[in-house]
Amino acid sequence: MSEHIKIAAEPRQITGKQVKQLRRDGLIPAVIYGRQEPVNIQLDNLVLRRVLREAGGSHLIDIDLAGSGMCTVLAREIQLHPTRGDLVHIDFVEVDLKVKLTADASLVLVGESAPQADGLGSTMLMVQSVQIECLPDDLVSEIEVDASKIASPEDVIYVSELAVPQGVAILTDPEMVVAKFEYVRLETEAEEVEEELLFGEAADEVEVIGRSKEEGEEENK
């Protein structure tokens, strides 16, 4: 079970354009959506920024709402000012710890494939994320893709070969390819050779033209 991040909040009476004053006072307006009616709240700007950096969109947050007790949420929509980057508004979604949810988990390439170690090219991710299902406390933001499973240039890694923590199920098609090897370096070398041949031919043509001109000048003398 992952440890929850905690933050205090207060009920919010101010709505609409008047929330600009809240931001000037160092408070950020937010809404909690869930099994009950949406709840308007306000949170300290600096504390909220720290919590969001740590939680992202996959870590559970316990909001201690004054007068209403504790609720567990996920950050779902974070609105920033288009130029300054300041927090403007945030939507939280309340979760039931006993009910499974679906989310996207990013794929992270780790290790090194055998052909890459031999200097033949690179291992590439073919997809950036997969969809998972689990209880809120089992939620993960990333799943590692072990490149060392690629022993030859022809090998690929399928979704079905990904290792996930206990309690997490991947819903994405198990036959989807998530990583494979590509001869990146060999393609680059071939392009360099082609450029050398091209410029070499052009240089030869210039020399021939030059010689022809000199020969013509000698005849006129």
N, C-alpha and C positions, 0 to 999 in steps of 0.2 A: 504494500500500500504506500503510495507516494505521500509525502508530507505536504499539507496544504499551506498556501501563503495567506496570511491574515491581514486585513485592513479594516479600519473603522470608517463608518459613513453616517451621514445624518439625513433624515427625510428632507425633501426639497419641496417648497411651496412655490418658488419662483419658476415661471415657465416663459416660453416665447422669447421675444427680444430682450426682456429684462435680465436674461441669464448673462448678458455681457458684464453686468455689475459683479456677478459671482466670480467671473474669471479675473476681473480686476482685483478682487479680494483674495485671490489665490485659491479659489475653489473651482472644481470641474463638475459640470452637470452630467448626470448619467441616468440610465434607466435599467431596471432589472426586469427581464421578461422571463416568464416561467409558467408554473401550473396555476398561478393566481393572476389577478389583474396586474398590469405593469406598475412598477413602483418607481417614482421619481426620487433620486437621491443626489447628494453632493459629497465630493471627496476632496481632501487636501491635494493640491496639484503636485507638489514635490514627492509626497509619499506615494501617490498613485503612479507617477512616472517610474519610481523605483520598483514598484510591484509589477508593473507591466513589462519592464525589462527582464525581470526574473521569470514571470509567468508565461509571457507570449500568449499563444492561443490554445495551448494544450495543457497548461498546468492549472490545477484547481485553486480557486481563490475563495476563502471564507470571508464574507462581508459581515461585520458586526454592525448591524443597523440599530442605532439607538432607539429604544422603545419597541423594537420588533424582533429582537433576537438575532440569531445567526442564520445565514443561508449560504449554500455552496454554489458557485457560479463559474462560468468560463467567459473570458473576454471574447466577444464576437465581432463587434464593429467599432473600430477606433478611428475617430475623425480628427484630422490635424489641419491646422491653418495652411492654406496652399502655398504661402510664401515664407512665413516665419517658422512653420513646423511646430507651433504650439498646440497642445492638447485643446480640443474644442468640445468634444462630447464623446461618450463611450456607451455602448450597449453591452450589458451582461445577460447571459442566459443561465437561469437556474437549472441545476441538474439534480436528478434523483440518484443517489449513490447505489441504489439497488436495481437500476434499469440501465441496460446497455445502450451505448450511443455509437454513432459512426463519425469518423473524422478522417482527414488526410494526414498521412505521415510522410515527411520528406525522406528521400533516399540519400545516403551518404556513402560514397565509395571509399573503402579502406583497403589497406594491403596492396600488393603488387602481383600482377599476373606473371607467369613464367616467360611468355614472349616479350613482355615489356621489360623484364629484368635482363633479357638478352639484347635489348636495344633495338627491337624490331618495330616498335610503335607504341601505342597507348591503349589503355582500357577505357572505354567510354560508357557513360550512363545513357540509356536509351529513353528512360522516363524519369521524371523528377520526383514523383510521389506515388503512393498507393493508398487505397482506401482501407481503413481498418474498422473493426468493431470490438468493443470491450466495455467493461464497467468503467465509470469515470475515474476510479482510483487506479486503474491499470493503464490509463491513457499515456501514450508516448508521442513525442513530436518527431522523432527520427528513427529510421531503421537502417542498419548498416548492410552494405553489399560487399561481401568479401571477394576482392579481385583475385585472390590466390586460388580460387576454384577454377580459374581459366588456365589450364595446363598447356594448351596449344592454341594457335591462332583461330582454329575452327570452333573452339568451345564458346558457349554462351551461358549466361546465368538467367534462369527463369524465376518468376515470382514464387513458384512452389519451392524453390531452394533457399529462400530468405529465412533467416533465423529471427524469430520474434519472441518476446518475453511471454511467460505463462499468463494466460488469460486474454491474450490478444489474438484475434483472427484477422487474416487478410481477406478482403472481399474481392479484390481485383483478380481478373482472370489468371489462374495459376500458370497458364501456358504462355503468358506474355513475357517477352524477353526484356530484362531490365538492364543488362550490361553485356558488352561484347568487345572483342579486340579489333583494332583498326591499324592498318599499316600507314600511320601518319608520316613517319620519318621517310619511308621509302618513296612515298608520293612526292614529298618535298624535294628529295634528291633528284628525282626524275625531272621535276620542273626546272631545277637549277641546271641540269645537263642540257635540257632543251633550250634554255636561255643562252647558255654558252655557245651552243651550235648556231643559234640564230644570229647573235651578235658577231660571231666569228665569220659567218658568211657575209654579213654586211660589211665588215672590215676589209675582207678580201676584195669586194667589189670596189670600195673606195680606192684601194691601192692600184687596182687595174686601171681605173679611170685616170688616176694621177700619172701613171706611167705612159698612158696613151697621149696625154697632153704634152708631156716632156718630149716624147718621140716626135710629135708633130712640130714642136718648136724647133727641134734640131734640124728637121727637114727644111724649115723656112729660112734658116740662117745661111 
